[in-house]
C-alpha cells in the first residue's frame, strides 16, 4: 500500500501549503470561519488549517484501505510515518469515536476519526 495524497508538512508557510494543494487541484476550497484550505479528488480530500500564516494542522479523508481493518491500520501507520518515527508515537485516549496518538519528540498529535476514517495532525507548538 502506498499513499497518493500529498505530504503537507506542519509548520510551513501558508504559501507553501497552497502550492502543495495546487499541485493536486487548482480548485482550492476555503473556509474563512475555520481558516481551512482543502482540495478534493476521486480518491482523497486533503487540506490544512492556517494559524499566523503557517500550516498548524493537516487533514486527510483518504479512501485508501477502507476495504478492511488491516488496510485501515496500515494506512494510519503510513500517515504516522509522515510526521515522525513510528517508535516515537504513543497511543492516546480512544473515546469510541476518535483515537488519539501523540509524538512528543516531533511535537505532533494525531486525531483519527474511527467511524468516518478521517485523519487530522496538529502541531502542538504553533
C-alpha positions as CSV (number, residue, x, y, z in Angstrom):
1,X,0.0,0.0,0.0
2,X,1.2,3.5,-0.9
3,X,-0.3,6.9,0.0
4,X,-1.1,9.0,-3.0
5,X,-2.2,12.1,-1.1
6,X,0.5,14.8,-0.8
7,X,2.5,15.2,2.3
8,X,1.7,18.6,3.8
9,X,4.4,19.3,6.4
10,X,3.3,21.1,9.6
11,X,4.9,24.5,10.3
12,X,5.4,25.5,6.6
13,X,4.1,28.9,5.4
14,X,0.6,29.4,4.1
15,X,2.1,30.0,0.6
16,X,4.0,26.7,0.7
17,X,0.8,24.9,1.8
18,X,-1.2,26.4,-1.0
19,X,1.4,25.4,-3.5
20,X,1.1,21.8,-2.3
21,X,-2.7,21.9,-2.7
22,X,-2.4,23.5,-6.1
23,X,-0.2,20.5,-7.2
24,X,-3.3,18.4,-6.6
25,X,-6.0,20.6,-8.0
26,X,-6.4,24.3,-8.9
27,X,-9.8,24.2,-7.2
28,X,-9.0,25.1,-3.6
29,X,-11.9,25.5,-1.2
30,X,-11.5,27.9,1.7
31,X,-13.5,28.2,4.9
32,X,-12.9,31.6,6.4
33,X,-14.6,30.6,9.7
34,X,-12.1,27.8,10.3
35,X,-9.2,29.2,8.2
36,X,-9.2,25.9,6.4
37,X,-8.0,25.2,2.8
38,X,-9.0,21.9,1.1
39,X,-8.8,20.1,-2.3
40,X,-10.8,17.1,-3.4
41,X,-10.1,14.3,-5.8
42,X,-11.9,11.0,-6.6
43,X,-9.5,9.1,-4.2
44,X,-9.0,11.6,-1.3
45,X,-9.5,15.0,0.1
46,X,-6.8,16.8,2.0
47,X,-6.2,20.2,3.4
48,X,-4.8,22.3,6.2
49,X,-5.7,24.8,8.9
50,X,-3.7,28.0,9.0
51,X,-2.7,30.0,12.0
52,X,-0.5,33.1,11.9
53,X,0.1,32.4,8.1
54,X,1.6,28.9,9.0
55,X,0.2,25.4,8.5
56,X,-0.8,24.4,12.0
57,X,-2.9,21.3,11.3
58,X,-3.4,18.9,8.3
59,X,-6.5,16.9,7.4
60,X,-6.9,13.8,5.2
61,X,-10.1,12.0,4.1
62,X,-8.4,9.1,2.2
63,X,-10.4,6.1,0.8
64,X,-7.2,4.0,0.7
65,X,-7.5,0.9,2.9
66,X,-11.3,1.1,3.5
67,X,-11.8,-2.4,2.3
68,X,-10.5,-4.0,5.5
69,X,-9.5,-3.3,9.1
70,X,-5.9,-4.3,8.2
71,X,-6.0,-1.8,5.3
72,X,-7.1,1.0,7.6
73,X,-4.5,0.1,10.2
74,X,-1.8,0.2,7.5
75,X,-3.0,3.5,6.1
76,X,-2.9,5.1,9.6
77,X,0.6,3.7,10.1
78,X,1.7,5.2,6.8
79,X,0.3,8.6,7.7
80,X,2.0,8.4,11.2
81,X,5.3,7.8,9.4
82,X,5.0,11.1,7.5
83,X,5.0,13.0,10.8
84,X,7.5,11.1,12.9
85,X,9.3,7.8,13.6
86,X,6.8,5.0,14.4
87,X,8.5,4.1,17.8
88,X,8.0,7.8,18.8
89,X,4.2,7.6,18.6
90,X,2.2,6.8,21.7
91,X,-1.4,5.6,21.7
92,X,-3.6,8.1,23.5
93,X,-7.2,8.1,24.5
94,X,-9.8,6.2,22.4
95,X,-13.3,7.6,23.2
96,X,-15.0,5.3,20.7
97,X,-15.2,8.0,18.0
98,X,-11.6,9.3,17.9
99,X,-8.3,7.5,18.5
100,X,-5.6,9.9,19.7
101,X,-1.8,9.5,19.1
102,X,1.0,11.7,20.5
103,X,4.5,12.2,19.3
104,X,6.3,14.3,21.9
105,X,9.6,14.1,20.0
106,X,8.2,15.7,16.9
107,X,5.6,17.9,18.7
108,X,2.7,16.4,16.7
109,X,-0.6,14.9,17.7
110,X,-2.9,12.8,15.6
111,X,-6.7,12.6,16.0
112,X,-8.1,9.7,13.9
113,X,-11.9,9.7,13.4
114,X,-12.6,6.0,13.7
115,X,-16.1,5.9,12.1
116,X,-15.5,8.3,9.3
117,X,-11.9,7.3,8.7
118,X,-10.6,10.9,8.8
119,X,-7.1,11.9,9.9
120,X,-6.0,15.2,11.5
121,X,-2.5,16.1,12.5
122,X,-1.9,19.0,14.9
123,X,1.4,20.7,15.6
124,X,1.4,21.3,19.3
125,X,3.9,24.2,19.2
126,X,2.1,26.6,16.8
